[in-house]
Amino acid sequence: MTDTAVPWSGPLVTGSEIARLAGVTRAAVSNWRRRYADFPPPAGGGANSPLFELGEVQDWLEAQGKGRNVSADAQLWQTLRGFYGGDMLAALADIAADLAEGQEEWTKSPRSAVTLGRRLAAKSSVGDVVEGLAGRYADSVRRTGGSGRVTSPRIARAVGRLAGEVAEGATVFDPACGIGTLLLSVGPARGVRRCGQEVDDRSARFARLRADLTGRGALDVVSGDSLRRDGWTDLRAEVVVCDPPSAGAGRGRAEVPPDSRWELGTPSKAEGELAWLQHAYAHTAPGGSLFMVMPASVAHRKAGRRIRGALVRGGILVQVVALPAGSAASHSLPVHIWHLRRPHAADTVADVRMVDLTGNDPNAWAKPCPEQVAHVSPAELLDDTVDFTPTRYVTGVRHGHQSEYERLRRDLGERAAELAGLLPLLVAGDGPGAGSRRGRRGHRETLRAVLEAEEQMDRLAELTRKAVTLAREGLADGSLQPGDQPPGHAS
């Protein structure tokens, strides 16, 4: 076996993707590379994370008789992955359109993918095929730690349970609907009007097709950036849901001018999530509910204290639910769901319900136990910090902060060490010249390694934020205390 990269000529896959393609573990793929001299050599990537040409891998698996029991849905995903590369949002939208009822000719999807999709649909339904692909996309974002804009099924299920029954004829709205996961999780399949806005045209197209093909009826999605160019200025919905974009979340006063949406105060540049909250709240009808998916840090950041206070004083905040770590699709950071309502004029300010589910299984929604719930008065919330973190008020739950915190510290150290190995050796170049064809290919492979290092940096940042949040919560509730090691010294 050799680790010398060969010239790239087709879609590349990681070792983990080969494992899923063959229906084996990642360790089995590593074993194949050691045992079989004819296993395809790396075509890119780095020594720690090699990339392989998909066509060569498929030929090798076929010749070895491996992976023959791969399910048809896995084959469909890998076929799309091989054709579209990293642009799986376009793949989802194209294959959904090609499989739509009455669509006799394929448009952009590869012939093999359409054939596989129709074969699967004949055994169940087109809607099941589309939902399966949406689930695989969410899972791929979770596995890779990517920045794909997708709400995990776990969070969607939690929001759906919290929203409860939605009256027939009501309007459900999501101003950042992505591929429609959150918007489609609330209310009955039929009998409600669903509206959304999405900045990514591919996501918007797939969301519309997904709603139609899974029997939820028409989904009216406007393309465009909700904060900068609201496509639903006159809409007031009985139920509003929003999982605000994490990338570029710092949209605030610097990019979005003051307007009537900022009822609770103009959000600062550092509080993009609170800009999204107020935008969503502006579309909430009197007596209606808003469910916001929020990073845990928004509950206590100093820059958002004034707006959080306005939520309490106005009787707008109903409850905050802290979900288990691992609930999100693209990261493992703690996540909260804020339940707000637009009160009628005669409504009084009530206690806020704080729910701590951080010790629960993220894959199984469960009704909170009494010891996981606390009712907090507005006076108690309106202190110097206006902290909405449930663990601060729910005292009946014991947290395993210490073991989790130590695990995060170890993971940070290991990933930091890996990062140095991912960065390629670079030397001085001659400037912006075209170079030889071999040089261009080498440049492309080196750039892939740099991008992989950048993704590792993103994962390091996520782990750091989670460690800081755990440390803060643990120090606040007394489950953590300073150790013997001086601050600033790593073990």
N, C-alpha and C positions, 0 to 999 in steps of 0.2 A: 504494500500500500504506500502511496506517495501523497504528500500534502502540497505538492507543487500545483499551483492554480493553472488551469488551462484556459484558452481564450473563450469568452462568453459568447454564446450564440442563441440563447433562448431563455425562457423563464427560469428563475432560480428558486430553489426551495431549501429550507433549513433541515437539520436532522430531525427536529420535532415534527415537521410537516411530512417527512418521509415516513416517520413512525405512524402517523395518522393515516397516511395513504396505504400503508401495508397492514394496518391493524395490529401493530405491535408496540412495545414500549420503546422509549428513547434509548434505553440501555441496549436493547436488541440491535438497533441501528449501529450504535458504537461498536458492538461486537462484530457485526458484519464487516465493518470497515477494517477491523484488525484481522479477521479470519480470511477474507476473500481478496485476493490480489487484484481481481478484475472489477472490484466495486468502483463505481465512477469516482474519479478524483475531484477535489473541490474546483469549482469554476469561479470562485470569488469569496468574499468575506475575509475573516482573519483566522488565525490558528485556533482561537478559542471558539469561534462561531463560524465555521465554514458554510458556504453555500454551494449547492449542487444543481447541475442542469436537469430540469424536470424530465425532459425527453430521455436522457441517458438513464436516469433512475428508473423510469417506467419500463424501459427496455430490459434493464438488469433484473428488475423484479419479475417480469414476465419470463425471462430465460431461466431464472432460479425457481420459478414456481411458487413465489412468495406473494402474499397479499391477495390471493385469489378469492378469499372470503370477505373482502371489503364490501361494506354495504353500498347499495346503489346511491343513497343520499351522500355518502362520503365520496364516492366516485364523481358525483355531480359537482360537489364543492371543489374537489381537486381539479376537475376539468376546467371549471370557471377560473380557478386560481392560476392555472397554467396559462390560460388565454389572456386574462386581464392583468396578471401580475398583482401589484398592490392596489389597483383601482377596483376593489370589490364592491363599492357602492354602485359604480356603473354596471358591474356584472349583475347585481341584484335587480336593478331597474330593467336591464335588457332582458334577462331571462324571464322575469315576471310578465313583461309585455309580450314576449314570444309565447308564453304558456297561457295567456289570457284566452278566455272563451271566444271562439270565432276567429282567432288569430291563426290563419292557416299557413302563412309563410313566416319563417324566421327573418329577423332583421340584422341584428348585430351579434347575437350569441353564436358560438360555434355549433355546427351541426350536431356533434356528438353530445353536447350539453342539452340541446333541445330534445334529442332522442331520449336521453336518460330522464329528463324532466317529465316528458310525456309518459314514459313507462312507469315512473313513480306515481304520477297523477292518476293513471288508470287503476292503480291498486288502492288509492285513497281519494284524494282530490287535489286540484291545483292549489287550493288554499293551504292544505297541509304541507305541500312542497314549499310554498313561499314562506310559511311560518318556520319550517325547518331551516331554511336558508337564513332567515333573520336571526334565529337562535344561534346558528353556527357563526354568523358574523359577530354577534355580541360576545360569543365565547372566544373568538379569535382576538378581539380587542382586549379581553381580559388576560389571555395568555401572553400576548406580546407586550402588554403595558402600553399600547399605542394610544394616540390622542384622538382616535375615532370618536365622533360625536354619537354616542349610543347610550341609551338608558338600559341598565341591566334588567332582566326579567324579575329579579329579586326586589328591586326598588319599585318597579311597576306594580308588582303584586301587592306590596305594602301600601302604595298610594291607593290602589283600587279598593283595598280593605278599609282604609281610613275614610275614603270618600263615601263608602256605603252605597245605598240605593240612590239612583238619579231618576228624577221624575220624567215621565214620558213628555216629549216635546221640549225638554231643556236643551240648552246649548253648552257644549263642552269645548274649551278653547285651550290651545297650547301655543304660546308665541315663539317657541324654539323646538319644534316637534321632531326634528331629526327624521328617523325612518318610521315614526308613528307609534313606537312601543308604548310610551306613557299615555298618549292621547287615546289609543285604542283599548287601554286597560281599565278605563273608567266608564261605568254605566253599562246598560244592556247592549247587546249586539245591534239591535234595531230600536227605532223610536226616539233617538236623540240626534241632534244636529252637532256634527263635529267639524271644527274649524281649526286651522293652524297656520303658522308661517315658518318658513325654513330658508336659511341663507344658501344652502347647498342644493342646487337644482336636481342632482342625482338622488339625494335623500328624499326631496319633496316628491319626485316622480315615483319612487318606490313606495313611499307612504300611501299615495293615492291608489296605486295598484294593489297594494297589500290590503287596504281596507275593503276594496271592491271584491277581490278574489277570496277573502276569508269571510264574506257574508256580513260585513259591518255596514254596508251601504256606502253612499258617496262620502268622501272626505275632501273637504274644500281647503286646499293648502295654497297659500300665496307665497311666491318666491320672493326673497329679499331679506335684508337685515331689519329685524323688528325695531331695534333701538334707534337706528338712524332713519328708517323709512317705514313707518308703521303701515301695514297693509289693511288694518282693521280698525281704523280710527273711531268708528261709530259703534263697534261691537261691545256689548255688555253681556257676559255669560254667567249662567248660574253656577257653573263649576269651571275653574281655571286651574290648570296644572302646568308646572314648568320645572325642567331640569336644566338650568342655565348653562351655556357653554363654558367649559373650564379654560379653553385656550382663548387668550385675549380677554379674560374676564374683567380686566381692569378698565373697562369702558365706563367712564364716569363723566365728571364735569369737563375733562379735557377734550373729550370727543363728542359728547352729546350735549347740546345746548340746553339751558334751563327751559322747562315748559310746564304745562299743566299737569303732567304725570307725576311730578315730584311733590306730591301732597304732604309727604312726611319729612321733607327736607332734601336739598340737592345732594346726591351721593358724591362722595369724594372719589378721586381717581383710583384709590386703592380698594374701593368697595363696589366693584362691578356687579357682584351678586345682588346687592341692594338696589342697584339701578334696574336690574331685571325684575326684582320683586315689585318695585313700584310700577314698572311698566305693566306687569301682569295684574297688579291690584287695580290699576286704572281701567282694566277690562272686566273687572268683577262687578256684577250687578248687585244692587242693595239686597242684603240678606244672603248673597251668594258666598261660596267658599273658594279659597285659593290654597293649593298645596304646592309648596316650594321644596325642591330637593336642594339642600344646602351643605357645603363643606362645614365640618364641625367648627372650624376656626371663625366662621362668620358670627357665631354665637357670642364671641367675647372680644373680637378685635376692637381696639380703642377707637378707630376711625368711624366705626358704625354705631357707636354708643347713642348718639343723638337720635338716629332713625329708629333704633331698637326701643328707645324710651317712648317715642311717639306711637309705636305699635301697642305698647302697654297702656299708655294714658288714653289712647283712643278706643280701647276695648276691642282692638283688631286681632291681637294674638289670642288664639284659642288653645293651642297645644303645640309642644315640641316633642318629637319622637326621635330618640337616638337609636340608630340601627346598628347591627353588629358590623364589625370590621369585615371587609370582603363583600359587602353588599353591592358596591359599585362595579361597573363593567371594566373600566380602564385603569383602576387603581385600587389600593387596599386601605385608603384613608377612611377615617370615621365619617359617616354621613348622617345628617339630620333631615327630618321632614318637618317643615313649619306649616301648621294649619292656621290660616288666617280667615277672617270673615269681614265683609263690609257691613257694619252694623246699621240698623235703622236708627233714626234720630232718637227714638224713645228707649233704645237699648241701654242697659247699664253695664258698667265695667265689672267683669267677673274675674274670679281666680283663673290662673293659667294652669293647664294640666301638663305636667312634665312626665314623660315616659322614658325609662331607660331599658332598652332591649339589647344593650351591647354584649351581654353574656349569652345571648340566644344563638341558635344555629342560623346563619345567614340564608340557608337554603330552605328553611321551613318557617313560614310566618306563623306565629302563635299569639293568641290573645294575652296581653300582659297580665301578670299576676299582681295582686294588690301591693306586694312589696316593691314592685317595679314602677309604681305610680306615686306621684306627689302632686298636691294641689297647692299652688304658690300664689300668695296674694300680690296684687300690684305693688303694694308698699314694699314688700320684700324684694321684688325684682328691681324696683327703681332705686338701687343704691348707686355707689360711685362707678360700678362697672357695667350695670344692666346686662348681666350675664345670662344667656339663655341655655347654658349647658345643662342638660338634665341630670348628669351625674353629680352636680353640685347640690341638688335638692333632694334627689332620691337616695335615701340613706339605707334602705333595706337590701340593697344589692352589693355584694362583695365582689370587687374587681381583681382580676389577676394581672394587675398592671406591672408588677415587678418582673414576672417571667416574660411577658410580652415585650416589655421595654428592653430587657437584656437580649432577647432574640433580635430585636430591631438593631441594637448596637452592633451585634455580631454580623448581621446581614450587611449593614452599612460598611463595616470594615472589609468584608469579603468582596463586595461589589466595587468598592474603591480600588482594591488591588487588581480586580479584573479589568477595570477601566484603563489602567496603564498599559496592559497587554493588548487592548483593542486599538489603541492609537498607533497608526502606521509610522514607520520611519520616513521622514521627508527631508529632502535636501534642496539646496538652492536651484531654482530653475532659470530658464532663459527668458522668461516673460510670456506674454500672451501669444505664443506661436502655436500653430496647428500640430506640429510634430508628426511622427510617423503613425501609421495605423496601429502598430503594436503599442506605441506610446499612448495613443488615445484609449485603447482597451485597458492598459495598465492604469491610466488615470481614472477610468470608470470604476474599476475594482477597488482602487484606493479610496475613491470617494464613497463607495459603499461602506468600507470599513470606518471612515470618518462618521458617516451617518449612523452606523451602528453604535459607535462610541457616544454620539449625541443622544441616542435613545437610552443608553445606559446612564447618562447624566440625568435624564428626565426621571428614570426610575430611582436614582439616588436622591433626587430632590423630593420625590414622593415619600420615600422611606424616612427622610429627615423630617418632613412636615408631620408625618404620623408619629414619629418618636417625640417630637416637641409637644404635640397635642396630648399624647399619653403622659408625658412628664408633667405637663401643666395640670391635667385632670387628677393625676395621682397625688401631686403635692397639695392640690386644693382639698381633696377628700381625705387626706391622711394615709392613703394606701401606699404611698411612696414617701421616703425621707432621704435627706442627703447621706451619702455613704462616706467611707473613710477617704476615698480618692478625691483630691482637690478638683474643683470644676476646671474644665479646660484641658484635662489630662486623659487621654484615651488609654484603655487597658491594652 
